Amino acid sequence: MVNVIWSPDNLPGERHVVVQPHGQPSGKVKAYFYDSDEGDDGGSGPFDFLLDEALRRAERFAYHKGIRTIIVLKAELDKA
C-alpha cells in the first residue's frame, strides 16, 4: 500500500516519490514525479502528464520500487 500525502509541512526523512504539479496556459494542471533519492530533473514541460495520470503513474512507480510514500506539493497546485 502506498500513502499519498498532500502538501505536508515537512518532507519525510525516508525515501519517497514527489509529485510536482504545475499550471499550463490552457488552465490544465499537469505534473511530473520523481524519486526523492534521485532528485528533481524538472520534468519535461509540455510532455508532462495531467495530474490524475501523474498520480496513477507515481503510485505504480512507488509500488514497483518499494517506496511507501508519495508527496504531492499542494502549494504548487494552489499556484496553478
Buried (B, 14 or more C-beta within 10 A) or exposed (E): EBEBEEEEEEEEEEBBBBBBBBBEEEEEBBBBBBBBEEEEEEBEEEEBBBBEEBBEBBBEBBEEEEBBBBBBBBEBBEEB
